[in-house]
Amino acid sequence: MFTQFLGNYLLQKGIVTQEQLFHAMSRLSQTHIKLGTIAIHEGLMTANEVDECLYIQTREDKRFGEIAVERGYLTDQQVADLLSKQTPDYILLGQTLVEDNVITYEDLERIIFEYKGDTELYDLELDIENNEAVYSIIENFFLLAEMPVKTENVMYLELMFNSLIRFIGEDFTPLSPMVLEEYPITFGVSQSIFSNMDYITHIDCDRDTAVGFASRYAKEDFQEFNEYVIAALEDFLNLHNGLFIVNISNEQANTSIALAPPEITEEGVLIGTNKCVDFPVAYPFGTIHLIICY
């Protein structure tokens, strides 16, 4: 999930365009992490040292690790440790952007440092197992959206990101949330959640984006907007909200919580008791708006 969060950061800072980001994301499964990239991530080499070793490698028939040891930047044991280390995917995204000449290794080194600083993750390792770091980053989304940072709210958005990764694809990035008094509907599916605080949840997008979303979810190549596309969006939201209900029931046994049936909404506006928050998510096929009204 940190790959998607880093993508959001790079877009916010104007470091990459959506086109550059999605092009890099599309190649992650075919890209292998390089020793120099891991060394930068682990703080064992600087970007300049990595660039120096890469330059020497173009002149000499030697492996990167061999050159780094000869130059005194790494020991043999450090090379062995780095080669066996599992590296988070977001570092692979950075390396791919370097290979695409969008950023340099020096840029990547600075971006990682500044990203941890801006998100206050100095002391947290950004890897797949670190739930504390995931919680902290998602918490920032709610702070930006001026929405209460409650455990169930963070759980809902984290589960949504995981559902998107699992059912639609990893090649997305969350955009900056927006706080609205009301949300004008383009096309979407709504579903109410009834608990100690009632919510309206909604997925909204244009019809072309709906076709792309449904095609991935149903693993069918839909060519036009039709009832099967609508059914796929309904099923996704209902499945996601059902998982959320189960999680809440397991963690908060005394909480009464229920779902209304999903409803198709093709016009009008969404209005909550307090406000609506739009969590946009950009995919190569279009932008999905995840709306929560409360």
BALOBA-1460 file (C-alpha; in Angstrom, 3 decimals):
// residues 294
<rec num="1" residu="m" x="0.000" y="0.000" z="0.000"/>
<rec num="2" residu="f" x="2.974" y="2.334" z="0.505"/>
<rec num="3" residu="t" x="3.497" y="2.407" z="-3.258"/>
<rec num="4" residu="q" x="0.107" y="4.082" z="-3.651"/>
<rec num="5" residu="f" x="0.811" y="6.509" z="-0.788"/>
<rec num="6" residu="l" x="4.164" y="7.483" z="-2.295"/>
<rec num="7" residu="g" x="2.417" y="8.046" z="-5.633"/>
<rec num="8" residu="n" x="0.049" y="10.468" z="-3.924"/>
<rec num="9" residu="y" x="3.010" y="12.320" z="-2.388"/>
<rec num="10" residu="l" x="4.852" y="12.578" z="-5.719"/>
<rec num="11" residu="l" x="1.761" y="13.980" z="-7.437"/>
<rec num="12" residu="q" x="1.074" y="16.460" z="-4.624"/>
<rec num="13" residu="k" x="4.632" y="17.774" z="-4.816"/>
<rec num="14" residu="g" x="4.517" y="18.026" z="-8.612"/>
<rec num="15" residu="i" x="7.486" y="15.656" z="-8.930"/>
<rec num="16" residu="v" x="5.706" y="13.422" z="-11.449"/>
<rec num="17" residu="t" x="2.672" y="13.603" z="-13.707"/>
<rec num="18" residu="q" x="-0.117" y="11.024" z="-13.594"/>
<rec num="19" residu="e" x="1.065" y="9.692" z="-16.948"/>
<rec num="20" residu="q" x="4.637" y="9.215" z="-15.679"/>
<rec num="21" residu="l" x="3.389" y="7.621" z="-12.458"/>
<rec num="22" residu="f" x="1.049" y="5.143" z="-14.139"/>
<rec num="23" residu="h" x="3.680" y="4.239" z="-16.736"/>
<rec num="24" residu="a" x="6.087" y="3.365" z="-13.923"/>
<rec num="25" residu="m" x="3.421" y="1.469" z="-11.972"/>
<rec num="26" residu="s" x="2.521" y="-0.614" z="-15.021"/>
<rec num="27" residu="r" x="6.075" y="-1.976" z="-15.138"/>
<rec num="28" residu="l" x="6.577" y="-2.829" z="-11.467"/>
<rec num="29" residu="s" x="5.798" y="-6.533" z="-11.866"/>
<rec num="30" residu="q" x="8.482" y="-6.847" z="-14.563"/>
<rec num="31" residu="t" x="11.103" y="-4.772" z="-12.725"/>
<rec num="32" residu="h" x="13.723" y="-6.190" z="-10.369"/>
<rec num="33" residu="i" x="15.135" y="-4.198" z="-7.497"/>
<rec num="34" residu="k" x="18.796" y="-3.227" z="-7.865"/>
<rec num="35" residu="l" x="21.461" y="-3.493" z="-5.207"/>
<rec num="36" residu="g" x="22.222" y="0.231" z="-5.336"/>
<rec num="37" residu="t" x="18.582" y="1.114" z="-4.734"/>
<rec num="38" residu="i" x="18.443" y="-1.157" z="-1.687"/>
<rec num="39" residu="a" x="21.699" y="0.326" z="-0.373"/>
<rec num="40" residu="i" x="20.237" y="3.845" z="-0.579"/>
<rec num="41" residu="h" x="17.050" y="2.712" z="1.166"/>
<rec num="42" residu="e" x="19.043" y="1.089" z="3.969"/>
<rec num="43" residu="g" x="21.247" y="4.163" z="4.372"/>
<rec num="44" residu="l" x="24.436" y="2.267" z="3.528"/>
<rec num="45" residu="m" x="25.287" y="4.279" z="0.405"/>
<rec num="46" residu="t" x="24.529" y="7.763" z="-0.826"/>
<rec num="47" residu="a" x="23.042" y="8.500" z="-4.228"/>
<rec num="48" residu="n" x="26.383" y="9.913" z="-5.415"/>
<rec num="49" residu="e" x="28.184" y="6.727" z="-4.379"/>
<rec num="50" residu="v" x="25.631" y="4.610" z="-6.232"/>
<rec num="51" residu="d" x="25.961" y="6.766" z="-9.350"/>
<rec num="52" residu="e" x="29.748" y="6.446" z="-9.153"/>
<rec num="53" residu="c" x="29.561" y="2.644" z="-8.989"/>
<rec num="54" residu="l" x="27.071" y="2.543" z="-11.860"/>
<rec num="55" residu="y" x="29.406" y="4.687" z="-13.958"/>
<rec num="56" residu="i" x="32.358" y="2.392" z="-13.226"/>
<rec num="57" residu="q" x="30.152" y="-0.582" z="-14.124"/>
<rec num="58" residu="t" x="29.749" y="0.832" z="-17.654"/>
<rec num="59" residu="r" x="33.543" y="0.810" z="-17.989"/>
<rec num="60" residu="e" x="34.393" y="-2.466" z="-16.261"/>
<rec num="61" residu="d" x="32.886" y="-5.952" z="-16.482"/>
<rec num="62" residu="k" x="32.103" y="-6.219" z="-12.786"/>
<rec num="63" residu="r" x="29.003" y="-6.544" z="-10.650"/>
<rec num="64" residu="f" x="27.732" y="-3.552" z="-8.708"/>
<rec num="65" residu="g" x="28.409" y="-5.215" z="-5.353"/>
<rec num="66" residu="e" x="31.979" y="-6.044" z="-6.314"/>
<rec num="67" residu="i" x="32.649" y="-2.419" z="-7.281"/>
<rec num="68" residu="a" x="31.013" y="-1.079" z="-4.102"/>
<rec num="69" residu="v" x="33.247" y="-3.323" z="-1.984"/>
<rec num="70" residu="e" x="36.371" y="-2.294" z="-3.907"/>
<rec num="71" residu="r" x="35.511" y="1.388" z="-3.410"/>
<rec num="72" residu="g" x="34.999" y="0.812" z="0.314"/>
<rec num="73" residu="y" x="31.297" y="1.673" z="0.305"/>
<rec num="74" residu="l" x="30.103" y="-1.792" z="1.339"/>
<rec num="75" residu="t" x="31.561" y="-4.908" z="2.919"/>
<rec num="76" residu="d" x="31.098" y="-8.399" z="1.504"/>
<rec num="77" residu="q" x="28.724" y="-9.182" z="4.368"/>
<rec num="78" residu="q" x="26.645" y="-6.072" z="3.707"/>
<rec num="79" residu="v" x="26.339" y="-7.033" z="0.035"/>
<rec num="80" residu="a" x="25.151" y="-10.514" z="1.033"/>
<rec num="81" residu="d" x="22.668" y="-9.059" z="3.523"/>
<rec num="82" residu="l" x="21.283" y="-6.583" z="0.979"/>
<rec num="83" residu="l" x="20.844" y="-9.280" z="-1.672"/>
<rec num="84" residu="s" x="18.753" y="-11.365" z="0.733"/>
<rec num="85" residu="k" x="16.708" y="-8.440" z="2.050"/>
<rec num="86" residu="q" x="13.039" y="-8.040" z="1.180"/>
<rec num="87" residu="t" x="12.506" y="-4.462" z="0.038"/>
<rec num="88" residu="p" x="9.149" y="-2.643" z="0.082"/>
<rec num="89" residu="d" x="7.494" y="-2.118" z="-3.306"/>
<rec num="90" residu="y" x="7.466" y="1.669" z="-3.013"/>
<rec num="91" residu="i" x="11.262" y="1.646" z="-3.373"/>
<rec num="92" residu="l" x="10.828" y="-0.283" z="-6.616"/>
<rec num="93" residu="l" x="8.517" y="2.493" z="-7.833"/>
<rec num="94" residu="g" x="11.259" y="5.022" z="-7.106"/>
<rec num="95" residu="q" x="13.827" y="2.949" z="-8.981"/>
<rec num="96" residu="t" x="11.495" y="2.636" z="-11.986"/>
<rec num="97" residu="l" x="11.085" y="6.417" z="-12.089"/>
<rec num="98" residu="v" x="14.885" y="6.720" z="-12.045"/>
<rec num="99" residu="e" x="15.132" y="4.286" z="-14.970"/>
<rec num="100" residu="d" x="12.513" y="6.349" z="-16.816"/>
<rec num="101" residu="n" x="14.693" y="9.467" z="-16.287"/>
<rec num="102" residu="v" x="11.868" y="11.155" z="-14.388"/>
<rec num="103" residu="i" x="14.016" y="11.509" z="-11.250"/>
<rec num="104" residu="t" x="17.628" y="10.761" z="-10.296"/>
<rec num="105" residu="y" x="18.976" y="8.573" z="-7.494"/>
<rec num="106" residu="e" x="19.826" y="11.793" z="-5.666"/>
<rec num="107" residu="d" x="16.185" y="12.855" z="-6.043"/>
<rec num="108" residu="l" x="15.024" y="9.455" z="-4.750"/>
<rec num="109" residu="e" x="17.258" y="9.707" z="-1.685"/>
<rec num="110" residu="r" x="15.856" y="13.167" z="-0.908"/>
<rec num="111" residu="i" x="12.240" y="12.147" z="-1.622"/>
<rec num="112" residu="i" x="12.375" y="9.217" z="0.808"/>
<rec num="113" residu="f" x="13.828" y="11.421" z="3.554"/>
<rec num="114" residu="e" x="11.344" y="14.253" z="2.984"/>
<rec num="115" residu="y" x="8.386" y="11.883" z="2.666"/>
<rec num="116" residu="k" x="9.100" y="10.348" z="6.059"/>
<rec num="117" residu="g" x="9.505" y="13.837" z="7.509"/>
<rec num="118" residu="d" x="6.346" y="15.287" z="5.985"/>
<rec num="119" residu="t" x="4.285" y="12.301" z="7.144"/>
<rec num="120" residu="e" x="6.038" y="12.183" z="10.541"/>
<rec num="121" residu="l" x="7.244" y="8.630" z="9.976"/>
<rec num="122" residu="y" x="10.855" y="9.174" z="11.053"/>
<rec num="123" residu="d" x="10.930" y="6.181" z="13.390"/>
<rec num="124" residu="l" x="8.685" y="3.826" z="11.421"/>
<rec num="125" residu="e" x="9.815" y="1.386" z="8.764"/>
<rec num="126" residu="l" x="7.633" y="1.616" z="5.667"/>
<rec num="127" residu="d" x="7.090" y="-2.047" z="4.907"/>
<rec num="128" residu="i" x="4.073" y="-4.249" z="4.318"/>
<rec num="129" residu="e" x="3.976" y="-5.502" z="7.905"/>
<rec num="130" residu="n" x="3.967" y="-2.110" z="9.604"/>
<rec num="131" residu="n" x="0.341" y="-1.501" z="10.559"/>
<rec num="132" residu="e" x="1.319" y="1.504" z="12.677"/>
<rec num="133" residu="a" x="2.738" y="3.297" z="9.638"/>
<rec num="134" residu="v" x="-0.347" y="2.469" z="7.540"/>
<rec num="135" residu="y" x="-2.611" y="3.815" z="10.288"/>
<rec num="136" residu="s" x="-0.549" y="6.995" z="10.594"/>
<rec num="137" residu="i" x="-0.676" y="7.734" z="6.854"/>
<rec num="138" residu="i" x="-4.418" y="7.063" z="6.549"/>
<rec num="139" residu="e" x="-4.978" y="9.178" z="9.658"/>
<rec num="140" residu="n" x="-3.442" y="12.100" z="7.735"/>
<rec num="141" residu="f" x="-6.080" y="11.694" z="5.018"/>
<rec num="142" residu="f" x="-8.810" y="12.246" z="7.607"/>
<rec num="143" residu="l" x="-6.986" y="15.224" z="9.095"/>
<rec num="144" residu="l" x="-6.791" y="16.763" z="5.611"/>
<rec num="145" residu="a" x="-10.491" y="16.023" z="5.154"/>
<rec num="146" residu="e" x="-11.363" y="17.604" z="8.535"/>
<rec num="147" residu="m" x="-13.105" y="14.353" z="9.419"/>
<rec num="148" residu="p" x="-12.985" y="12.720" z="12.885"/>
<rec num="149" residu="v" x="-10.016" y="10.368" z="13.225"/>
<rec num="150" residu="k" x="-11.889" y="7.419" z="14.678"/>
<rec num="151" residu="t" x="-10.666" y="3.843" z="14.587"/>
<rec num="152" residu="e" x="-13.646" y="2.749" z="12.497"/>
<rec num="153" residu="n" x="-13.099" y="5.591" z="10.003"/>
<rec num="154" residu="v" x="-9.450" y="4.665" z="9.503"/>
<rec num="155" residu="m" x="-10.450" y="0.998" z="9.274"/>
<rec num="156" residu="y" x="-12.987" y="1.808" z="6.551"/>
<rec num="157" residu="l" x="-10.526" y="3.673" z="4.331"/>
<rec num="158" residu="e" x="-7.700" y="1.176" z="4.884"/>
<rec num="159" residu="l" x="-10.073" y="-1.644" z="3.979"/>
<rec num="160" residu="m" x="-11.179" y="0.286" z="0.874"/>
<rec num="161" residu="f" x="-7.583" y="0.692" z="-0.309"/>
<rec num="162" residu="n" x="-6.999" y="-3.024" z="0.298"/>
<rec num="163" residu="s" x="-10.203" y="-3.884" z="-1.588"/>
<rec num="164" residu="l" x="-9.057" y="-1.785" z="-4.545"/>
<rec num="165" residu="i" x="-5.664" y="-3.515" z="-4.545"/>
<rec num="166" residu="r" x="-7.265" y="-6.957" z="-4.297"/>
<rec num="167" residu="f" x="-10.173" y="-6.611" z="-6.715"/>
<rec num="168" residu="i" x="-9.277" y="-3.776" z="-9.133"/>
<rec num="169" residu="g" x="-5.486" y="-3.516" z="-9.221"/>
<rec num="170" residu="e" x="-2.461" y="-1.972" z="-7.524"/>
<rec num="171" residu="d" x="-1.878" y="0.682" z="-10.201"/>
<rec num="172" residu="f" x="-3.758" y="3.490" z="-8.462"/>
<rec num="173" residu="t" x="-2.899" y="6.457" z="-6.329"/>
<rec num="174" residu="p" x="-5.146" y="8.240" z="-3.830"/>
<rec num="175" residu="l" x="-5.512" y="11.948" z="-4.531"/>
<rec num="176" residu="s" x="-6.040" y="14.707" z="-1.967"/>
<rec num="177" residu="p" x="-9.410" y="14.456" z="-0.184"/>
<rec num="178" residu="m" x="-11.958" y="17.248" z="-0.512"/>
<rec num="179" residu="v" x="-14.525" y="18.416" z="2.042"/>
<rec num="180" residu="l" x="-17.886" y="19.345" z="0.534"/>
<rec num="181" residu="e" x="-21.251" y="20.514" z="1.812"/>
<rec num="182" residu="e" x="-22.810" y="18.356" z="-0.897"/>
<rec num="183" residu="y" x="-21.580" y="16.169" z="-3.737"/>
<rec num="184" residu="p" x="-23.106" y="16.456" z="-7.253"/>
<rec num="185" residu="i" x="-23.614" y="12.929" z="-8.597"/>
<rec num="186" residu="t" x="-22.255" y="11.925" z="-12.007"/>
<rec num="187" residu="f" x="-23.134" y="8.244" z="-11.800"/>
<rec num="188" residu="g" x="-22.688" y="5.877" z="-8.938"/>
<rec num="189" residu="v" x="-23.816" y="3.443" z="-6.315"/>
<rec num="190" residu="s" x="-24.800" y="4.477" z="-2.788"/>
<rec num="191" residu="q" x="-25.186" y="2.404" z="0.358"/>
<rec num="192" residu="s" x="-26.087" y="3.553" z="3.858"/>
<rec num="193" residu="i" x="-24.447" y="2.220" z="7.011"/>
<rec num="194" residu="f" x="-26.486" y="2.448" z="10.212"/>
<rec num="195" residu="s" x="-24.597" y="2.533" z="13.504"/>
<rec num="196" residu="n" x="-24.026" y="4.931" z="16.418"/>
<rec num="197" residu="m" x="-23.302" y="7.395" z="13.602"/>
<rec num="198" residu="d" x="-25.010" y="6.899" z="10.244"/>
<rec num="199" residu="y" x="-23.047" y="7.156" z="6.995"/>
<rec num="200" residu="i" x="-23.839" y="7.298" z="3.318"/>
<rec num="201" residu="t" x="-21.111" y="5.612" z="1.279"/>
<rec num="202" residu="h" x="-20.945" y="6.194" z="-2.455"/>
<rec num="203" residu="i" x="-18.775" y="5.335" z="-5.454"/>
<rec num="204" residu="d" x="-19.027" y="7.939" z="-8.213"/>
<rec num="205" residu="c" x="-17.468" y="8.211" z="-11.675"/>
<rec num="206" residu="d" x="-18.262" y="8.883" z="-15.308"/>
<rec num="207" residu="r" x="-19.588" y="6.024" z="-17.419"/>
<rec num="208" residu="d" x="-16.335" y="5.316" z="-19.267"/>
<rec num="209" residu="t" x="-14.521" y="4.990" z="-15.950"/>
<rec num="210" residu="a" x="-17.311" y="2.741" z="-14.668"/>
<rec num="211" residu="v" x="-16.747" y="0.436" z="-17.657"/>
<rec num="212" residu="g" x="-13.004" y="0.232" z="-16.878"/>
<rec num="213" residu="f" x="-13.653" y="-0.367" z="-13.173"/>
<rec num="214" residu="a" x="-16.265" y="-3.055" z="-13.812"/>
<rec num="215" residu="s" x="-14.091" y="-4.791" z="-16.413"/>
<rec num="216" residu="r" x="-11.330" y="-5.260" z="-13.872"/>
<rec num="217" residu="y" x="-13.662" y="-6.268" z="-11.052"/>
<rec num="218" residu="a" x="-15.634" y="-8.808" z="-13.087"/>
<rec num="219" residu="k" x="-12.592" y="-9.871" z="-15.146"/>
<rec num="220" residu="e" x="-14.649" y="-9.241" z="-18.275"/>
<rec num="221" residu="d" x="-13.855" y="-6.927" z="-21.182"/>
<rec num="222" residu="f" x="-16.960" y="-4.724" z="-21.148"/>
<rec num="223" residu="q" x="-17.177" y="-2.550" z="-24.257"/>
<rec num="224" residu="e" x="-20.080" y="-0.361" z="-23.207"/>
<rec num="225" residu="f" x="-21.935" y="0.909" z="-20.194"/>
<rec num="226" residu="n" x="-24.740" y="-1.545" z="-19.411"/>
<rec num="227" residu="e" x="-26.536" y="-3.388" z="-16.616"/>
<rec num="228" residu="y" x="-23.527" y="-5.691" z="-16.057"/>
<rec num="229" residu="v" x="-21.304" y="-2.694" z="-15.384"/>
<rec num="230" residu="i" x="-23.839" y="-1.323" z="-12.918"/>
<rec num="231" residu="a" x="-24.130" y="-4.716" z="-11.203"/>
<rec num="232" residu="a" x="-20.335" y="-4.915" z="-10.819"/>
<rec num="233" residu="l" x="-20.190" y="-1.535" z="-9.055"/>
<rec num="234" residu="e" x="-23.075" y="-2.540" z="-6.785"/>
<rec num="235" residu="d" x="-21.380" y="-5.812" z="-5.935"/>
<rec num="236" residu="f" x="-18.027" y="-4.168" z="-5.188"/>
<rec num="237" residu="l" x="-19.482" y="-1.595" z="-2.785"/>
<rec num="238" residu="n" x="-21.749" y="-4.149" z="-1.103"/>
<rec num="239" residu="l" x="-18.853" y="-6.603" z="-0.714"/>
<rec num="240" residu="h" x="-16.539" y="-3.951" z="0.697"/>
<rec num="241" residu="n" x="-19.113" y="-2.606" z="3.147"/>
<rec num="242" residu="g" x="-19.977" y="-6.165" z="4.167"/>
<rec num="243" residu="l" x="-16.328" y="-6.811" z="5.032"/>
<rec num="244" residu="f" x="-16.292" y="-3.576" z="7.022"/>
<rec num="245" residu="i" x="-19.389" y="-4.646" z="8.978"/>
<rec num="246" residu="v" x="-17.788" y="-7.993" z="9.812"/>
<rec num="247" residu="n" x="-14.580" y="-6.296" z="11.001"/>
<rec num="248" residu="i" x="-16.501" y="-3.854" z="13.201"/>
<rec num="249" residu="s" x="-18.593" y="-6.673" z="14.677"/>
<rec num="250" residu="n" x="-15.462" y="-8.687" z="15.467"/>
<rec num="251" residu="e" x="-13.623" y="-5.785" z="17.103"/>
<rec num="252" residu="q" x="-16.565" y="-4.011" z="18.750"/>
<rec num="253" residu="a" x="-18.940" y="-6.755" z="19.856"/>
<rec num="254" residu="n" x="-21.352" y="-4.335" z="21.537"/>
<rec num="255" residu="t" x="-21.725" y="-2.103" z="18.473"/>
<rec num="256" residu="s" x="-24.974" y="-2.384" z="16.535"/>
<rec num="257" residu="i" x="-24.295" y="-1.899" z="12.826"/>
<rec num="258" residu="a" x="-26.280" y="-2.694" z="9.682"/>
<rec num="259" residu="l" x="-26.303" y="-2.114" z="5.921"/>
<rec num="260" residu="a" x="-29.050" y="-0.875" z="3.635"/>
<rec num="261" residu="p" x="-29.263" y="-2.378" z="0.126"/>
<rec num="262" residu="p" x="-27.114" y="-0.578" z="-2.480"/>
<rec num="263" residu="e" x="-28.909" y="1.955" z="-4.685"/>
<rec num="264" residu="i" x="-28.123" y="3.232" z="-8.179"/>
<rec num="265" residu="t" x="-27.835" y="7.024" z="-8.294"/>
<rec num="266" residu="e" x="-27.646" y="8.752" z="-11.677"/>
<rec num="267" residu="e" x="-28.451" y="12.344" z="-10.751"/>
<rec num="268" residu="g" x="-28.972" y="14.724" z="-7.843"/>
<rec num="269" residu="v" x="-26.663" y="15.490" z="-4.939"/>
<rec num="270" residu="l" x="-25.423" y="13.692" z="-1.851"/>
<rec num="271" residu="i" x="-25.881" y="15.537" z="1.431"/>
<rec num="272" residu="g" x="-24.793" y="14.361" z="4.877"/>
<rec num="273" residu="t" x="-25.908" y="15.516" z="8.310"/>
<rec num="274" residu="n" x="-22.554" y="17.281" z="8.692"/>
<rec num="275" residu="k" x="-20.622" y="17.153" z="5.426"/>
<rec num="276" residu="c" x="-19.415" y="14.950" z="2.595"/>
<rec num="277" residu="v" x="-15.804" y="13.928" z="2.072"/>
<rec num="278" residu="d" x="-14.529" y="12.947" z="-1.365"/>
<rec num="279" residu="f" x="-11.555" y="10.563" z="-1.418"/>
<rec num="280" residu="p" x="-10.606" y="10.479" z="-5.141"/>
<rec num="281" residu="v" x="-8.585" y="7.539" z="-6.421"/>
<rec num="282" residu="a" x="-6.876" y="7.770" z="-9.822"/>
<rec num="283" residu="y" x="-6.433" y="4.714" z="-12.050"/>
<rec num="284" residu="p" x="-5.110" y="4.665" z="-15.625"/>
<rec num="285" residu="f" x="-8.697" y="4.176" z="-16.858"/>
<rec num="286" residu="g" x="-10.090" y="7.128" z="-14.879"/>
<rec num="287" residu="t" x="-10.749" y="8.577" z="-11.438"/>
<rec num="288" residu="i" x="-13.083" y="6.953" z="-8.924"/>
<rec num="289" residu="h" x="-14.596" y="9.151" z="-6.216"/>
<rec num="290" residu="l" x="-15.120" y="7.432" z="-2.869"/>
<rec num="291" residu="i" x="-17.645" y="9.550" z="-1.010"/>
<rec num="292" residu="i" x="-18.514" y="9.374" z="2.683"/>
<rec num="293" residu="c" x="-21.351" y="11.569" z="3.955"/>
<rec num="294" residu="y" x="-21.919" y="11.699" z="7.692"/>
